């Protein structure tokens, strides 16, 4: 039973990764800007034709596997997949840090900018917290 679930999960990830846009794609380069910093890589994605009823809480950024980001907007069909330059360690639970900004809004459509910051290095040393620190 577990092996069937593992195979199903693998096939699901494989089908998702087939349609992944790479940073070298011409169309994506006009919407995605990658900025290298000392400790982080900043991905800046501009999304246009977003319904104007969308607010900042509708944006979600998830990590797929260990090397893909998926940016999606709730209640729409908007989804963007980005391949990361550096993989996130498999055993690490990681929630991408992101922020969104409204660039323009018209009657029915708006343009948003999504910023996602991914560390280049991960501190893999566990830290222990004392009860007083909680």
Rosetta blueprint (number, residue, H / E / L):
1 X L
2 X H
3 X H
4 X H
5 X H
6 X H
7 X H
8 X H
9 X H
10 X H
11 X H
12 X H
13 X H
14 X H
15 X H
16 X H
17 X H
18 X H
19 X L
20 X L
21 X E
22 X L
23 X L
24 X L
25 X L
26 X H
27 X H
28 X H
29 X H
30 X H
31 X H
32 X E
33 X E
34 X E
35 X E
36 X E
37 X L
38 X L
39 X L
40 X E
41 X E
42 X E
43 X E
44 X E
45 X E
46 X E
47 X E
48 X E
49 X E
50 X E
51 X E
52 X L
53 X L
54 X L
55 X L
56 X H
57 X H
58 X H
59 X E
60 X E
61 X E
62 X E
63 X E
64 X E
65 X L
66 X L
67 X L
68 X E
69 X E
70 X E
71 X E
72 X E
73 X E
74 X L
75 X L
76 X L
77 X L
78 X L
79 X E
80 X E
81 X E
82 X E
83 X E
84 X L
85 X L
86 X L
87 X L
88 X L
89 X L
90 X L
91 X L
92 X L
93 X L
94 X L
95 X L
96 X L
97 X E
98 X E
99 X E
100 X E
101 X E
102 X E
103 X E
104 X E
105 X E
106 X L
107 X L
108 X L
109 X E
110 X E
111 X E
112 X E
113 X E
114 X E
115 X E
116 X E
117 X E
118 X E
119 X E
120 X L
121 X L
122 X L
123 X L
124 X L
125 X L
126 X L
127 X L
128 X L
129 X L
130 X L
131 X H
132 X H
133 X H
134 X L
